[in-house]
Amino acid sequence: MKQRVAFAAIVALTMGAMAPTEAAAFVQAAVPEAPAARCSALGALRLPDTSIVSATLVPAKVAETNVGGAAPGYRSFCRVVARVQSVPDSDIGVEIWLPVEGWAGVFHGNGSGGFAGTFTTGYSGMVDGLRRGFATATTDAGTAPASPLEGDALIGQPRKWRDWGRLSTHVMTTTGKAITRAFYGRDANRSYYTGCSTGGQQGLIESLYYPADYDGILVGAPVINRTWGHAAVLWDYAAAHSTPGSRLSDAKLKLLNKAAIATCWRQGHGLAGDRFISDPMSCKFDPAVLQCTGAASDSCLTEGEVATARSFYSGPTNRDGKASYFGWLPGSEMPDTFGWSFLQTPIKDQPPFGGLFKWVFGADWDWKAFDFDRDMPVVQARLDPIVNDATRGSLGAFAARGGKLIIYHGLADTLVAPAQSVAFYERHAAQLGGTEKLADHARLFLAPGMMHCGGGAGPDAFNATLGIPPRPPVDDQRHDIFSALVAWTDRGDAPDHIVATKFSSADASEIEMQRPICPYPQKAVYRGTGSTRSAANFVCTSPSSNRNGPDR
């Protein structure tokens, strides 16, 4: 009976846009009982400026264990791909997975990565959404044929820049909700969004400019200032490639990391035995402590290498040495970091994400001739009004309608500066009457030792939407940050901490340690007794009472 009702809704929605003869033919061809027919019927759905490219039933697959380990299964779902073309220069792709049975009444939007151009960067979040019984969608951000790491295809395409910077996620949401309504015959009861990096920026845009789209929004490592974020990557790339002696080898990075951790531990910003820094934003570290006093070796840094490290930590500065943006935090200097891997493996002998500068200066732009004092004002004048909307706006309307926002950021992130998330949170706290008032609607969690969206020496498993399943199961709001958002939105259970897990690199089933990550400005402080591998021996405290125990 439910299938008949849902199918009737599809027929009604579709027939409203059809001529009488078309409607009759549509009804005549309908076979409402079969899930495949319900799904394929969406191919005839008519929405403004939208074409349904495909609507295909994907059969369920049971979980299994093979020689490669556990392979999770999934429920049967209807996979729909649509394209929205509201103006000639715009072409936004949307993909949505609709559970055939057991829909939880929830619509779930997912973000993209880098320059987007593909659906695949949203798939890990969609897999988690499908597991929860959500109708789950993602978008290519309207930037195809660009790819996540290369944006050269967008040169001379200002409308695609705007779709990527602001509009595409809202289009995905309205289109996805309309397809969901057509398939199930009713609107979703709740709507959630999840995304990291570019996906994090997309989520903030939703909260700032489309506050009615989602009830709860979870964003990680958001690229808030897009132009200066790309400039910071260029700054690091230039520092590492300015002279043959500028590049830091893997051995030198490890040396730098070890010295930073030791220095911050002595200052009281870490715990003995940890391979990461608990509070790197409070630590002062000068790489000159490692400068060679004799012959160069892997146990010291040359003068040029010290200069490179200082550039990483400072971030972009002007000719007077004043900071223009943010730099690396101490403890993020490992060679396997996401940002460092990009600096080591440039794309087409160009700095990573340098395509954004080609939008302004043309396809023959040469990074070696870029002058930050001279050229960044040009970049800002051209692109700031188009791609930097997350630096403006207000959370007021989102908060007024009861929306909940969670931001998380790894403190060892070298690709997207964690300090910009703190600056964003503090700016909106000032707008809405202080941190305590903002905490009723938005919370920021900083994860020590975590790299960009995941990975790193610190505990990083707390978000199943990124394919890093926490322990216990992902519906435990104490261990899974998305489940915490759902509990906060649905029941008002505001998260006072999230338990993050670090699994052994030798055995993925073995827990190496667990730590709480706390809502800013609180920090996790060791109680002074018990193992530092157990989250139970830490407490979240306010800055005025922060003090690590005797194991400092």
C-alpha positions, -999 to +999 in steps of 0.1 A: +000+000+000+028+024+009+044+018-025+011+026-043+008+059-023+044+069-031+040+060-067+008+079-069+026+110-056+052+106-084+024+104-109+007+135-095+039+156-095+048+145-130+014+148-145+011+184-133+038+194-159+024+171-187-001+176-215-032+154-211-020+129-238+014+126-222-001+120-188-024+093-201+006+075-217+026+078-184-002+063-163-007+035-188+030+025-186+031+026-148+037-006-128+035+007-092+042-025-072+079-030-084+107-010-067+124-009-101+093+007-116+090+032-088+126+042-093+126+043-131+094+064-130+115+092-116+131+095-151+098+112-162+098+136-132+098+173-144+114+200-122+122+235-133+155+238-153+162+201-145+168+170-165+168+135-150+198+118-166+192+084-150+171+067-123+183+031-116+176+006-089+207-007-071+200-041-055+209-046-018+242-063-010+248-082+022+279-077+043+306-103+039+341-112+051+367-122+026+405-123+024+406-085+023+387-082+055+351-071+062+332-057+033+301-039+045+268-044+027+241-018+019+203-017+015+187-014-019+184+021-032+172+042-062+202+061-077+191+092-095+214+116-114+201+150-124+214+181-140+202+216-133+208+244-159+191+276-148+212+298-171+233+288-202+267+290-184+255+269-154+253+231-153+250+217-118+251+179-113+231+163-085+232+126-074+208+112-048+204+077-033+169+069-021+165+038+002+138+016-012+127+004+023+133+018+058+136+055+049+141+074+081+123+105+069+155+124+066+172+142+037+210+143+039+231+166+018+269+161+013+297+183+003+324+181-024+362+184-023+387+208-039+374+222-072+348+194-072+337+185-108+327+150-097+303+132-074+328+108-059+341+131-032+307+130-016+303+092-017+318+084+017+292+106+034+264+091+012+274+056+022+270+066+059+237+084+052+224+053+034+234+031+063+213+053+086+183+051+062+186+087+049+179+099+014+214+112+007+226+135-020+258+152-033+268+176-061+296+181-086+293+218-076+287+227-113+324+227-121+328+198-145+351+191-163+373+204-135+386+178-110+391+181-073+428+189-076+428+209-109+406+239-118+422+250-151+390+240-169+372+269-151+394+297-166+370+323-181+339+307-165+328+332-138+293+316-135+309+283-126+331+300-100+299+314-084+282+280-086+312+264-069+316+292-043+279+296-032+250+284-053+255+247-061+248+233-027+215+251-024+206+238-059+215+203-048+193+207-017+162+220-034+165+195-062+173+166-039+143+174-017+120+176-046+131+142-059+128+128-024+093+141-021+084+125-055+098+091-045+082+088-011+051+109-015+059+132+014+085+157+026+114+148+048+109+154+085+145+165+090+174+176+069+211+173+077+243+183+059+278+169+062+310+179+044+347+186+049+372+210+033+354+225+003+324+205+017+329+224+049+327+257+031+296+246+014+280+238+047+288+272+062+273+289+031+241+270+037+240+281+074+247+317+065+226+323+034+201+294+031+191+289+068+159+270+060+177+243+040+190+222+069+181+216+105+216+204+114+249+211+097+282+193+103+314+208+087+350+199+090+381+219+081+361+245+062+378+267+036+364+299+049+386+325+030+390+308-003+414+333-020+438+335+010+435+298+016+448+291-019+474+319-014+487+301+018+493+269-002+511+290-029+531+306-001+542+273+013+550+259-022+571+290-030+590+287+003+598+250-004+608+256-040+625+291-040+660+277-040+675+241-042+683+244-005+649+255+006+631+221+005+628+202+037+634+165+034+613+139+052+641+135+077+642+172+084+604+174+088+605+146+113+633+164+132+613+196+132+582+177+144+601+160+173+616+194+184+582+211+183+565+184+204+593+185+229+592+223+231+555+225+235+555+197+261+580+217+282+557+247+280+528+226+293+509+222+260+513+184+257+516+152+276+547+129+280+545+100+256+521+117+231+532+120+195+512+152+191+506+185+208+474+190+228+473+228+225+495+240+197+478+273+194+493+283+228+528+271+220+557+292+210+583+274+188+612+288+168+628+263+144+661+282+148+668+260+178+677+234+153+700+255+131+733+238+123+764+252+141+787+230+121+784+209+090+750+203+076+734+169+085+701+153+092+703+162+128+701+200+122+686+226+098+706+248+075+699+285+074+678+281+043+658+253+059+651+274+090+638+301+067+615+277+050+602+264+083+596+299+096+576+307+064+554+276+070+547+287+106+541+324+098+519+319+067+517+347+042+531+380+053+536+414+036+569+432+030+568+446+065+565+411+080+528+416+091+507+384+088+482+384+060+467+350+069+475+320+090+503+295+090+512+260+102+508+251+139+536+234+158+532+196+156+519+195+121+553+190+104+551+153+094+559+142+059+527+123+054+505+152+061+479+160+034+492+195+027+529+184+026+521+157+000+507+183-023+539+205-019+560+174-028+539+163-059+529+194-078+504+192-106+519+198-141+548+216-124+524+240-108+516+246-072+485+227-060+452+245-065+470+272-085+442+271-111+424+297-090+451+322-099+448+314-136+411+325-134+425+360-127+458+361-146+452+337-174+463+302-185+500+313-188+502+325-151+537+319-137+537+312-099+574+322-098+566+358-107+537+361-082+542+390-057+518+388-028+518+425-020+512+434-056+490+406-069+468+395-040+448+428-041+441+420-078+430+385-069+408+398-041+391+424-063+383+398-089+373+368-068+364+380-033+328+389-042+323+355-059+340+328-038+345+343-003+309+345+010+318+324+041+339+354+053+306+374+055+270+368+065+254+360+098+242+328+116+214+348+131+186+335+109+199+299+112+200+302+150+165+319+151+149+289+135+166+264+158+194+252+135+224+235+150+259+238+135+290+217+145+324+226+131+355+204+137+391+210+127+423+191+131+450+210+149+477+194+127+460+205+094+486+221+071+462+225+041+434+245+057+445+266+087+427+257+119+430+292+132+405+304+106+378+282+121+386+298+155+384+332+139+351+324+123+336+311+155+348+341+175+334+365+149+299+350+151+301+348+188+306+385+189+277+390+165+253+369+186+262+380+221+291+359+232+305+324+231+279+311+256+249+323+235+265+310+203+270+276+219+233+272+220+233+269+182+269+263+171+299+245+185+335+242+174+356+211+182+394+212+177+411+178+174+447+177+186+471+158+162+446+154+135+454+164+099+431+176+071+397+160+077+414+129+093+447+111+097+476+123+118+493+112+150+463+121+172+429+104+176+410+110+144+382+084+143+350+102+153+332+108+120+317+080+100+307+103+071+344+104+062+348+067+061+367+066+094+343+046+116+346+053+153+341+027+180+315+019+193+290+018+164+284+050+146+250+057+162+267+063+195+266+101+199+295+100+224+318+087+197+304+098+164+301+135+157+273+132+132+252+112+156+259+139+182+245+165+157+214+144+152+208+140+190+213+178+195+189+187+167+163+161+175+164+160+213+183+191+224+212+170+237+241+195+231+274+177+228+297+185+257+325+163+243+332+137+216+354+107+222+380+104+194+398+071+188+432+063+175+436+029+160+468+010+157+486+012+124+496-024+127+461-037+136+431-016+126+409-034+152+432-024+181+425+008+199+458+027+206+442+055+226+410+076+231+407+112+240+378+136+244+377+166+220+359+195+236+337+224+225+358+256+220+371+273+241+372+243+264+402+219+262+408+183+273+429+182+305+444+152+321+430+145+355+465+135+368+459+098+374+453+068+352+464+059+317+466+088+292+453+063+266+418+064+282+394+092+276+379+086+310+410+102+326+405+136+309+380+163+315+369+193+293+376+225+312+373+262+304+405+282+296+406+297+331+410+263+347+431+246+320+460+228+335+475+194+325+483+171+354+517+161+367+526+141+336+534+173+317 
